[in-house]
Amino acid sequence: MDKRLISDSKWLADEKLQTLLAALSTDGEEARIVGGAVRNTLLGQTVTDIDIATTTEPGETVRRARSAGFRTAPTGIDHGTVTVIADGRAWEVTTLRADVETDGRHASVTFGRDWRSDAERRDFTINALYACADGEIVDLVGGLPDLENRTLRFIGDADTRITEDYLRILRFFRFFAWYGRGRPDAAGLKACARHRDGLERLSAERVWAELKKLLSAPDPSRALLWMRQTGVLTKILPESEKWGIDTIGPLIEAEQTLGWQPDPLLRLAAIIPPYEPRITELGRRLRLSNAEKAALEGWAEAPSPAANLDESGFRKIVYRADAKGLSRRLKLALVSARARASEDDGALMEAAGYTRLMKLADAWQKPSFPVNGNDLAKLGLVKGKAVGEVLARLEEEWIASDFSLKRDALLERAAAMISSAG
């Protein structure tokens, strides 16, 4: 692996970034790119966030950045982080530091000037690579060979790194899902298993954010397997304990073969039971957003149509169902059938049937019920409970007709209902 960033890396050649690095690197000070931007460039992957480490303390970082024409925001100033902004872009600039006291969730830090100490306080070797403004890589902890071999390894003692911040357990599996290969580092695995109870000390938001990122990886199946083996998955997702993760592998295969976009909520649904009370508890415990909770509840409550259901029957089901929830239900049914198809001809027919239903669902345009309460009022029905009852009966007849009954016919039926009731 080349120890120099690609010379034509567009992000590194950015004029504003180079101006900022130069402003922070005069009079005995120095600034370097650190972390994900370096790692991803060496892997040939997209660079999104660019973080900078500097020997300048926060006040001096602000002074120099403003003198160079940038705006600043003290986003994490107590921990040495200043966000520097220009032309709608932002860079997080953090002073070199060392942890002096940690409680497994937060750390008290002291600012420093020692690049090795700064590297050694980070989590994994592949995340502690620095790049100078000219693209030269600085590796102080063995990150380059680990990146070459796709080995995810804690820096120094794994137990120490984890007890500094228990979120690193989940980050270990998340980064393995995205960048690892083969078997995870044995020392790291054992340390994660030993300290899994520490996950209870983390906020729900931090846990879900990491799990969601892990579930968004191209193929999180091996990471989930090792999380299950170490007891970490059960710790954060007890709903998965008896349900298992056997569907994940076939789901990933289906995504890759059929061109589905990775959907972290669908992957989550694949490893938990479709039982609404458990979904409600999961959403509360992990503090999912309202949209995420609604998506999972829609999936849990969606019907499970038979693969050979005819179009008319399917339209009646999809009309009442949460469309996205039903889509997820059909996808997982298709995944299950595909997994059994190599040994079961019946499952092959099932897979074809679910593929057909998914196409129908994708093309479905929900029709609007053509009668409302105002129509019934014109027919003389007093507003109240009776209106809802008549509308419900009419809608059932409309659905039973495969949505073919026209407005005039429905109004005739309504008039007859009102007359007979009166």
C-alpha positions as CSV (number, residue, x, y, z in Angstrom):
1,M,0.0,0.0,0.0
2,D,1.4,3.4,-1.0
3,K,2.4,5.5,1.9
4,R,1.3,8.6,0.1
5,L,-2.2,9.7,-0.6
6,I,-3.2,9.6,-4.3
7,S,-1.6,12.7,-5.7
8,D,-4.7,13.9,-7.4
9,S,-7.1,13.4,-4.5
10,K,-9.6,16.1,-5.2
11,W,-10.5,16.7,-1.5
12,L,-6.8,17.1,-0.5
13,A,-6.2,19.6,-3.3
14,D,-9.1,21.8,-2.2
15,E,-7.8,25.4,-2.0
16,K,-9.7,26.2,1.2
17,L,-8.5,23.1,3.0
18,Q,-4.9,23.8,2.0
19,T,-5.3,27.4,3.2
20,L,-6.6,26.2,6.6
21,L,-3.8,23.6,7.0
22,A,-1.3,26.3,6.2
23,A,-2.8,28.7,8.7
24,L,-2.5,26.1,11.4
25,S,1.0,25.0,10.5
26,T,3.2,28.1,11.1
27,D,5.4,29.3,14.0
28,G,6.2,25.8,15.2
29,E,2.6,24.5,15.1
30,E,1.3,21.7,12.8
31,A,-2.0,20.4,11.5
32,R,-2.7,17.1,9.8
33,I,-5.7,15.3,8.3
34,V,-6.7,12.3,10.5
35,G,-9.0,9.3,10.5
36,G,-11.7,8.4,8.0
37,A,-10.6,10.6,5.1
38,V,-7.1,9.1,5.2
39,R,-8.5,5.5,5.6
40,N,-11.1,5.8,2.9
41,T,-8.7,7.4,0.4
42,L,-6.2,4.6,0.9
43,L,-9.1,2.1,0.3
44,G,-10.3,3.9,-2.8
45,Q,-13.6,4.7,-1.1
46,T,-15.6,7.9,-0.9
47,V,-14.5,10.6,1.5
48,T,-17.3,12.5,3.2
49,D,-16.0,14.1,6.4
50,I,-12.5,15.6,6.7
51,D,-11.2,15.9,10.2
52,I,-8.1,17.8,11.2
53,A,-5.8,17.3,14.2
54,T,-3.6,20.3,15.3
55,T,-1.1,21.3,17.9
56,T,-2.8,24.7,18.3
57,E,-5.1,25.0,21.3
58,P,-8.7,25.8,20.6
59,G,-8.4,29.6,21.2
60,E,-5.5,29.8,18.9
61,T,-7.2,27.6,16.3
62,V,-10.1,30.0,16.3
63,R,-7.8,33.1,16.0
64,R,-5.8,31.6,13.1
65,A,-8.9,30.3,11.2
66,R,-10.6,33.7,11.5
67,S,-7.5,35.5,10.4
68,A,-7.4,33.3,7.3
69,G,-11.0,34.3,6.4
70,F,-12.9,31.3,7.9
71,R,-15.9,31.3,10.2
72,T,-15.8,29.1,13.3
73,A,-18.2,27.4,15.7
74,P,-17.2,26.1,19.2
75,T,-18.9,22.7,18.7
76,G,-16.8,20.8,21.2
77,I,-14.5,23.3,22.6
78,D,-14.2,21.6,26.0
79,H,-12.7,18.6,24.2
80,G,-10.6,20.8,21.9
81,T,-12.9,20.7,18.8
82,V,-13.7,23.8,16.7
83,T,-15.7,23.6,13.5
84,V,-14.2,25.7,10.8
85,I,-16.6,26.8,8.0
86,A,-16.1,28.2,4.5
87,D,-18.3,28.2,1.4
88,G,-20.9,25.8,3.0
89,R,-18.2,23.3,3.9
90,A,-17.1,22.4,7.5
91,W,-14.0,20.9,8.9
92,E,-13.7,19.7,12.5
93,V,-10.4,20.8,13.9
94,T,-9.3,19.2,17.2
95,T,-6.3,19.9,19.4
96,L,-4.0,17.0,20.1
97,R,-5.1,15.5,23.4
98,A,-4.8,12.7,25.9
99,D,-7.5,11.3,28.2
100,V,-6.8,11.9,31.8
101,E,-10.0,10.5,33.3
102,T,-12.7,8.4,31.8
103,D,-15.9,6.7,33.1
104,G,-16.8,4.5,30.1
105,R,-19.0,7.2,28.6
106,H,-17.2,10.6,28.8
107,A,-13.5,11.6,29.1
108,S,-11.7,14.5,30.6
109,V,-8.9,15.5,28.4
110,T,-5.7,17.5,28.5
111,F,-4.3,19.2,25.4
112,G,-0.9,18.2,24.2
113,R,1.7,18.4,21.4
114,D,2.7,14.8,21.1
115,W,1.4,13.1,17.9
116,R,2.1,9.6,19.2
117,S,0.1,10.2,22.4
118,D,-2.7,11.6,20.3
119,A,-2.7,8.5,18.1
120,E,-2.5,6.0,21.0
121,R,-5.7,7.5,22.6
122,R,-7.7,6.7,19.5
123,D,-9.8,3.5,19.1
124,F,-8.5,1.4,16.1
125,T,-5.2,1.4,14.2
126,I,-6.9,2.1,10.9
127,N,-8.5,5.2,12.3
128,A,-5.3,6.7,13.6
129,L,-3.6,7.4,10.3
130,Y,-2.5,11.0,9.7
131,A,-1.8,12.8,6.4
132,C,0.2,16.0,6.0
133,A,-0.9,18.7,3.6
134,D,1.4,17.3,0.9
135,G,-0.2,13.8,1.2
136,E,2.5,12.1,3.2
137,I,1.0,9.4,5.5
138,V,2.1,9.3,9.2
139,D,1.5,5.9,10.8
140,L,2.4,5.7,14.5
141,V,0.4,2.7,15.5
142,G,0.7,0.1,12.7
143,G,-2.5,1.2,10.9
144,L,-1.1,0.8,7.3
145,P,-0.5,-3.0,7.5
146,D,-3.8,-3.5,9.3
147,L,-5.6,-1.5,6.6
148,E,-3.7,-3.6,3.9
149,N,-4.9,-6.8,5.6
150,R,-8.4,-5.4,6.5
151,T,-7.6,-6.2,10.1
152,L,-9.6,-4.2,12.7
153,R,-7.5,-3.9,15.8
154,F,-7.7,-1.8,19.0
155,I,-4.7,0.4,19.6
156,G,-2.7,-1.0,22.5
157,D,-4.7,-2.9,25.1
158,A,-8.2,-3.7,24.0
159,D,-9.6,-3.8,27.6
160,T,-8.2,-0.3,28.3
161,R,-9.6,1.1,25.0
162,I,-13.1,-0.3,25.8
163,T,-13.3,0.8,29.4
164,E,-12.4,4.4,28.3
165,D,-15.7,4.3,26.2
166,Y,-17.9,1.3,26.1
167,L,-19.3,2.5,22.7
168,R,-16.1,1.2,21.3
169,I,-17.6,-2.3,21.6
170,L,-20.2,-1.5,19.0
171,R,-17.7,0.5,16.9
172,F,-15.5,-2.5,16.8
173,F,-18.3,-4.5,15.1
174,R,-19.4,-1.6,13.0
175,F,-16.0,-0.9,11.6
176,F,-15.5,-4.7,11.1
177,A,-18.7,-4.7,9.0
178,W,-17.5,-1.9,6.8
179,Y,-13.7,-2.6,6.6
180,G,-12.9,-5.9,8.1
181,R,-12.1,-9.2,6.5
182,G,-11.9,-12.8,7.7
183,R,-12.1,-13.3,11.5
184,P,-12.1,-10.3,13.8
185,D,-9.0,-9.7,16.0
186,A,-9.2,-12.3,18.8
187,A,-8.0,-10.0,21.5
188,G,-10.7,-7.5,20.5
189,L,-13.4,-10.1,20.4
190,K,-12.6,-11.4,23.9
191,A,-12.5,-7.9,25.3
192,C,-15.8,-7.0,23.8
193,A,-17.3,-10.2,25.3
194,R,-15.8,-9.4,28.7
195,H,-17.1,-5.9,28.9
196,R,-20.5,-6.2,27.2
197,D,-22.3,-5.3,30.4
198,G,-20.7,-1.8,30.0
199,L,-23.1,-1.2,27.1
200,E,-25.8,-0.6,29.7
201,R,-24.1,2.6,30.6
202,L,-24.5,4.1,27.2
203,S,-27.4,6.3,26.0
204,A,-30.0,4.7,23.8
205,E,-29.2,7.3,21.1
206,R,-25.6,6.3,20.9
207,V,-26.4,2.6,20.8
208,W,-29.0,2.9,18.0
209,A,-26.8,5.3,16.0
210,E,-24.0,2.7,15.9
211,L,-26.3,-0.3,15.3
212,K,-28.0,1.6,12.4
213,K,-24.6,2.4,10.8
214,L,-23.6,-1.3,11.2
215,L,-26.8,-2.4,9.6
216,S,-26.1,0.0,6.7
217,A,-22.9,-1.7,5.7
218,P,-22.7,-3.5,2.4
219,D,-22.7,-6.9,4.2
220,P,-23.1,-6.8,8.0
221,S,-23.7,-10.6,8.3
222,R,-20.3,-11.6,9.6
223,A,-20.3,-8.7,12.1
224,L,-23.7,-9.7,13.4
225,L,-22.6,-13.3,13.7
226,W,-19.6,-12.3,15.9
227,M,-21.9,-9.9,17.9
228,R,-24.1,-12.9,18.6
229,Q,-21.2,-15.1,19.5
230,T,-19.9,-12.6,22.1
231,G,-23.3,-11.9,23.6
232,V,-23.2,-8.3,22.4
233,L,-26.1,-8.6,20.1
234,T,-28.4,-10.0,22.8
235,K,-27.3,-7.3,25.1
236,I,-28.5,-4.5,22.9
237,L,-31.2,-6.3,21.0
238,P,-32.7,-9.0,23.2
239,E,-35.5,-9.4,20.7
240,S,-33.0,-11.2,18.4
241,E,-32.0,-13.8,21.0
242,K,-34.5,-16.5,20.1
243,W,-35.4,-15.3,16.7
244,G,-31.9,-15.6,15.4
245,I,-30.0,-14.1,12.5
246,D,-30.2,-16.8,9.9
247,T,-32.2,-14.6,7.5
248,I,-29.4,-12.0,7.3
249,G,-27.2,-14.0,4.9
250,P,-30.0,-14.8,2.4
251,L,-31.2,-11.2,2.7
252,I,-27.8,-9.8,1.7
253,E,-27.6,-12.3,-1.2
254,A,-31.0,-11.2,-2.4
255,E,-30.1,-7.5,-2.1
256,Q,-27.0,-8.1,-4.2
257,T,-28.7,-10.3,-6.8
258,L,-31.9,-8.3,-7.2
259,G,-30.4,-4.8,-6.8
260,W,-32.2,-3.8,-3.6
261,Q,-30.7,-0.8,-1.8
262,P,-29.5,-1.7,1.7
263,D,-32.3,-0.9,4.2
264,P,-31.2,-1.0,7.8
265,L,-34.8,-1.2,9.0
266,L,-35.4,-4.2,6.8
267,R,-32.2,-5.9,8.1
268,L,-33.4,-5.1,11.6
269,A,-36.7,-6.7,10.8
270,A,-35.0,-9.8,9.6
271,I,-33.5,-10.5,13.0
272,I,-36.5,-9.7,15.3
273,P,-40.0,-11.2,15.6
274,P,-42.9,-9.4,13.9
275,Y,-44.6,-9.0,17.2
276,E,-46.1,-5.5,17.8
277,P,-45.6,-5.3,21.6
278,R,-41.9,-6.2,21.2
279,I,-41.5,-3.7,18.5
280,T,-43.1,-1.0,20.7
281,E,-40.7,-1.9,23.5
282,L,-37.7,-1.9,21.1
283,G,-38.6,1.6,19.8
284,R,-39.0,2.9,23.3
285,R,-35.7,1.4,24.6
286,L,-33.6,2.5,21.6
287,R,-35.4,5.8,21.2
288,L,-36.1,5.3,17.6
289,S,-37.5,8.2,15.7
290,N,-41.3,8.3,15.2
291,A,-40.7,7.5,11.5
292,E,-38.6,4.5,12.4
293,K,-41.0,3.2,14.9
294,A,-43.9,3.6,12.5
295,A,-41.9,1.7,9.8
296,L,-41.3,-1.2,12.1
297,E,-44.8,-1.3,13.4
298,G,-46.1,-1.1,9.8
299,W,-44.1,-4.2,9.0
300,A,-45.1,-6.1,12.1
301,E,-48.8,-5.4,11.5
302,A,-48.7,-6.1,7.8
303,P,-50.5,-9.2,6.6
304,S,-48.6,-12.2,5.2
305,P,-50.3,-12.9,1.9
306,A,-49.9,-16.4,0.3
307,A,-47.5,-16.5,-2.6
308,N,-50.3,-17.7,-4.9
309,L,-52.8,-15.0,-4.0
310,D,-54.6,-13.7,-7.0
311,E,-54.5,-10.0,-8.0
312,S,-58.0,-9.2,-6.8
313,G,-57.3,-10.7,-3.4
314,F,-53.9,-8.9,-3.2
315,R,-55.5,-5.5,-4.0
316,K,-57.9,-6.0,-1.1
317,I,-55.0,-6.7,1.2
318,V,-52.7,-3.9,0.1
319,Y,-55.6,-1.3,0.4
320,R,-55.8,-1.9,4.1
321,A,-52.1,-2.4,4.8
322,D,-49.2,0.0,5.4
323,A,-47.6,0.0,1.9
324,K,-44.0,0.1,3.0
325,G,-44.6,-2.4,5.8
326,L,-46.2,-4.8,3.4
327,S,-43.3,-4.4,1.0
328,R,-40.8,-5.3,3.8
329,R,-43.0,-8.3,4.7
330,L,-43.0,-9.5,1.0
331,K,-39.3,-9.0,0.7
332,L,-38.5,-11.2,3.7
333,A,-41.0,-13.8,2.5
334,L,-39.2,-13.8,-0.9
335,V,-35.8,-14.1,0.9
336,S,-37.1,-17.1,2.9
337,A,-38.4,-18.8,-0.2
338,R,-35.2,-18.2,-2.2
339,A,-33.2,-19.7,0.7
340,R,-35.2,-22.9,0.4
341,A,-35.5,-23.0,-3.4
342,S,-32.3,-25.0,-4.1
343,E,-33.7,-28.0,-2.2
344,D,-37.5,-27.4,-2.6
345,D,-39.3,-27.0,-5.9
346,G,-42.3,-25.7,-4.0
347,A,-40.2,-22.9,-2.5
348,L,-39.1,-22.0,-6.0
349,M,-42.7,-21.5,-7.0
350,E,-43.2,-19.5,-3.8
351,A,-40.3,-17.2,-4.7
352,A,-41.9,-16.6,-8.1
353,G,-45.2,-15.8,-6.5
354,Y,-43.7,-13.3,-4.0
355,T,-41.8,-11.7,-6.9
356,R,-45.1,-11.2,-8.7
357,L,-46.8,-9.8,-5.6
358,M,-43.9,-7.4,-5.1
359,K,-44.3,-6.1,-8.6
360,L,-48.1,-5.6,-8.0
361,A,-47.3,-3.7,-4.8
362,D,-44.7,-1.5,-6.5
363,A,-47.3,-0.6,-9.2
364,W,-50.2,-0.1,-6.7
365,Q,-51.9,3.2,-6.7
366,K,-54.3,3.4,-3.8
367,P,-57.8,4.4,-5.0
368,S,-59.8,7.0,-3.2
369,F,-63.1,6.0,-1.7
370,P,-65.6,8.1,-3.7
371,V,-68.1,8.8,-0.9
372,N,-67.8,10.9,2.3
373,G,-69.8,12.2,5.2
374,N,-71.1,15.2,3.3
375,D,-72.6,12.9,0.7
376,L,-74.5,11.1,3.4
377,A,-75.7,14.4,5.0
378,K,-77.3,15.4,1.6
379,L,-79.1,12.1,1.8
380,G,-80.6,13.1,5.2
381,L,-78.3,11.1,7.5
382,V,-77.7,13.1,10.7
383,K,-74.0,13.5,11.6
384,G,-72.7,11.2,14.3
385,K,-72.0,7.5,14.8
386,A,-74.4,6.4,12.1
387,V,-72.4,8.2,9.5
388,G,-69.3,6.3,10.3
389,E,-71.1,3.0,10.3
390,V,-72.7,3.6,6.9
391,L,-69.4,4.7,5.4
392,A,-67.7,1.6,6.8
393,R,-70.3,-0.7,5.3
394,L,-70.2,1.1,1.9
395,E,-66.4,0.9,1.9
396,E,-66.5,-2.8,2.6
397,E,-68.8,-3.3,-0.3
398,W,-66.6,-1.2,-2.5
399,I,-63.5,-3.2,-1.6
400,A,-65.4,-6.5,-2.1
401,S,-66.3,-5.3,-5.6
402,D,-62.6,-5.0,-6.3
403,F,-63.1,-1.2,-6.2
404,S,-65.4,-1.4,-9.2
405,L,-68.5,0.1,-7.7
406,K,-69.0,3.7,-8.9
407,R,-70.0,6.7,-6.9
408,D,-73.6,6.7,-8.1
409,A,-74.0,3.0,-7.2
410,L,-72.6,3.6,-3.8
411,L,-74.9,6.5,-3.1
412,E,-77.9,4.4,-4.1
413,R,-76.7,1.8,-1.6
414,A,-76.3,4.5,1.0
415,A,-79.8,5.8,0.4
416,A,-81.2,2.2,0.8
417,M,-79.2,1.7,4.0
418,I,-80.5,5.0,5.4
419,S,-84.1,4.3,4.4
420,S,-84.0,0.8,6.0
421,A,-82.4,2.1,9.2
422,G,-85.0,4.8,9.5
